[in-house]
Amino acid sequence: MSRRRRIYEGKAKVLYEGPEPGTLIQHFKDDATAVDAGSKEVVDGKGVLNNRISEFLFSRLNEIGVPTHFIKRLNMREQLIREAEIIPVETIVRNVAAGSLSARLGIEEGTPLPRSIIEFCFKSDDLGDPLVSEEHITAFGWANPQEIDEMTALALRINDFLSGLFLGIGIKLVDFKVEFGRIYENDMVRIVLADEISPDSCRLWDISTDEKLDRDRFRKDMSGLIEAYQDVARRLGILFENERPESSGPVLVKS
Ligand code: UDP
């Protein structure tokens, strides 16, 4: 269908050549995968929701001065982004024990952590994104110490901001994963937030019921994945493209 050059295809997204040098088009697919489990399914509408949610969160982060690769959303499934050299390290921030941290350290899911904890994983599907230390990152040249400091500082700012944003709409930000990239400008290298932030990359629990509103619904074989993602979009006030407005008749407009 498309004659654009495909640069990269991942589990949930495709990257195409952009309209200008230094730009790319990030396309959100509907594919849902469960890490490790190897299961894969197409969830109609997931890509549209993640595109919109990620656009919203990246825009808000841009506004508070977190540099990102995001330029603008192009359509329901695509956004224009700046081409960045992706650092092959996933940065995970945790506020509440869950997932691999609970499994690894035997801490019950849902236990609040004494402080936000940052972890790094090596980006490798074949190896299952193993946990690594700063020693590995610098020894293997994936990022230098200054870049690690910058990724850590940005990740903590993103965490503070998003924790507050989600708290305001009744959602607990349990943990999330972000990726960073390098953008070369003249003689300068800038670290920017890249990839996406969506219910695919965060654990989001309803504040009062602990109901899961994220990809764990798929991982744990719970139904209602799309409804949960819609709920997040609705609470953020951005569900307009995915919802048929209810016919409520004419509305009296007060002057
Ligand atoms: N995560 C992600 N991609 C990955 C691995 C983890 O987006 O490849 C996110 C995941 O959704 C969760 C956080 O990072 O919000 C921490 O994940 P964890 O290490 O607990 O691994 P999981 O239990 O998800 O395998």
Boltz pocket constraint, residues with backbone or C-beta under 6 A from the ligand:
constraints:
  - pocket:
      binder: B
      contacts: [[A, 35], [A, 92], [A, 93], [A, 98], [A, 99], [A, 100], [A, 101], [A, 129], [A, 175], [A, 176], [A, 177], [A, 199], [A, 200], [A, 201], [A, 202], [A, 203], [A, 215]]
      max_distance: 6.0
